[in-house]
Amino acid sequence: MAKRPTPKKRRAKSNGRSQFAKYEQKQIKRLENRQNSPYAVIAEPKNNADKALEGITRIKA
């Protein structure tokens, strides 16, 4: 009688987590490269208008 083959480890059904990690790494690298670029422009905060309105305490009519 022949010997039975050794059982192999099961491969994970989904490697989605590692794929996502790889994608995130790529995005972080891309953003860092863009930040360090000599052409990078300092972006203005988007909520400037809201902060200006908060500074107004009295409205004269």
C-alpha positions as CSV (number, residue, x, y, z in Angstrom):
1,M,0.0,0.0,0.0
2,A,1.3,3.5,-0.9
3,K,1.9,6.2,1.7
4,R,-0.6,8.9,1.9
5,P,0.6,12.4,1.0
6,T,1.2,14.8,3.8
7,P,-1.7,17.2,4.3
8,K,-1.0,20.7,3.0
9,K,-1.9,24.0,4.8
10,R,-5.1,25.5,3.5
11,R,-4.8,28.7,1.6
12,A,-6.9,31.5,2.9
13,K,-10.1,32.0,0.9
14,S,-9.6,35.7,0.5
15,N,-6.5,37.8,0.5
16,G,-8.5,41.0,0.4
17,R,-6.9,42.4,3.6
18,S,-3.4,42.2,2.2
19,Q,-4.6,43.6,-1.1
20,F,-6.1,46.6,0.8
21,A,-2.9,47.0,2.7
22,K,-0.9,47.1,-0.5
23,Y,-3.3,49.6,-2.0
24,E,-3.0,51.8,1.1
25,Q,0.8,51.7,1.0
26,K,0.7,52.8,-2.6
27,Q,-1.7,55.7,-1.9
28,I,0.4,56.9,1.1
29,K,3.6,56.8,-1.0
30,R,1.8,58.7,-3.8
31,L,0.6,61.4,-1.5
32,E,4.0,61.7,0.2
33,N,5.6,62.1,-3.2
34,R,3.1,64.7,-4.2
35,Q,3.7,66.6,-0.9
36,N,7.4,66.6,-1.3
37,S,7.2,67.7,-4.9
38,P,8.6,71.2,-5.7
39,Y,5.4,72.0,-7.5
40,A,3.2,71.2,-4.4
41,V,1.0,74.1,-3.5
42,I,-0.2,74.7,0.1
43,A,-3.9,74.1,0.0
44,E,-6.2,76.5,1.8
45,P,-8.5,75.1,4.4
46,K,-12.0,74.6,3.0
47,N,-13.9,75.8,6.0
48,N,-12.4,79.4,5.9
49,A,-15.9,81.0,5.4
50,D,-17.4,79.1,8.4
51,K,-14.6,80.3,10.7
52,A,-15.1,83.9,9.5
53,L,-18.8,83.7,10.4
54,E,-17.9,82.4,13.8
55,G,-15.8,85.4,14.4
56,I,-18.8,87.7,13.9
57,T,-20.5,88.3,17.2
58,R,-22.8,91.2,16.3
59,I,-24.5,92.2,13.1
60,K,-25.3,95.8,12.6
61,A,-28.4,96.4,10.5
